[in-house]
Amino acid sequence: QVQLVESGGGLVQAGGSLRLSCAASGRYHMGWFRQAPGKDREFVAAMRWTGSGTYYADFVKGRFTISGDNAKNTVYLQMNSLKPEDTAVYYCAADGGFSDLQVRPHYWGQGTQVTVSS
């Protein structure tokens, strides 16, 4: 059973920063999704487990950075210049296939709330 343990959410003012972390119980391609109230869950960013490729949704390019620590099977999401519309529950995701990761990951974390006040 794959376990994903997230941390790092919280409340921040617009323009501020937060860093999310997600530790996996094994080595997988990993990424982040988010779900705002009343909206569908959407892809945010993904990273190959080798660290050789990163991909972002257009709405976070230039503001969010995904990175990883292979020794710890951990992925991070550094979120800068946060906006109120970034408010959502952020979910860590993992999959053995990189294409599947971006569309329909097999494994999910429990989610962490990010709230950006205006």
N, C-alpha and C positions, 0 to 999 in steps of 0.2 A: 504494500500500500504506500503510495507516494504521499508524503506530507510536505506541505508548504506553510511556513510560519511567517507571517507578516508583522511588521512593526513600523512605526514612524508617522502615522497619521496625526491629525490634530486641527486646531483652529489657528488661522493666520490671517493677517490683514492683506488686502489687495496690494500686490507689488512685492510681497514677501516670498519666502522660500521654505520648502520642506523637503526632506529626503525620506523616501520609503525604502524599506529593506525586506527581502524575502529569502528565507533560507529553505533549501530543498533537501530532501532526504537522499537524493541521488543526483546524477548529472544529466540535465536535460536542457533543451532549448527553453528559454524562459522569457516571460514578458508581462505586460500590465494591461489591464482593461479597467474601465470605470463605468459606473452606472449612477446617473443622477435620478432624483425622484421623478417618477412618471415617464422615464425614458428607457430605451433599450440599452443593454450593456454594449459598450463600444471599445474597439481596439485603441490602445494608446501607443505602445512601443513594444518592440521585441528584440531579442538578442540571441544569436547562435551561441551554443555552449562553448564553442571555441573562442568566442569573442571576436570572430572575424567579420561579423556583419551585424549592423543595427538598423532598425526600421522604425519609422515614426508616423503617426497620423499627422496630417497636414496641420491640424489645429494646435499641435504642441511643438512643431519644429522651431528650433531656435530658443525655446524656453525650457524644455525638458531634456534630460540626458539619461539614457539607460547605460549602466555599466555592470560589471560583474567581477566576482572573485572566485575563480575556479577552485582554488584550494578549499574554499568554504562552501561551495555550491550555493552561492548567494548572489542575488541580483539586486541592484539598487535603481531607484528612480529619483534623480535630483530634479526638483521642480522649482524653477525660478520665475519671477515676474507673474506670480499667480493672479488669476482673475476670479471674480465671483462665479463666473460660469464654469470654472474648474471644480466647483463644489460637487462632490460625488463620493460614493464608496469605491475605493480603488481595490481591485483584485489582482493578485499575483496569479500567473498561469504558467503551466509547464506542459511540454509534450516532447515525445521522441522525434516527431517530424516537424520541421520548421514551418512548412506550409500549413499544417494542421494548427500549429500554435497560433497563427494569426487569424484563423477563421473559427475554429471550434476545438479549443484545447481540451485534452483529456482530464487534466488535473487543475484544480482551483484552490486558492487559499481562502481563508475565511472572510477576507475583506477588511479594509481599514478606512475609517471615515476621514475625509479631508473637507474642511469647511473654510471657505475664503470669504471674509467679510469685506464689505465695501466701505 
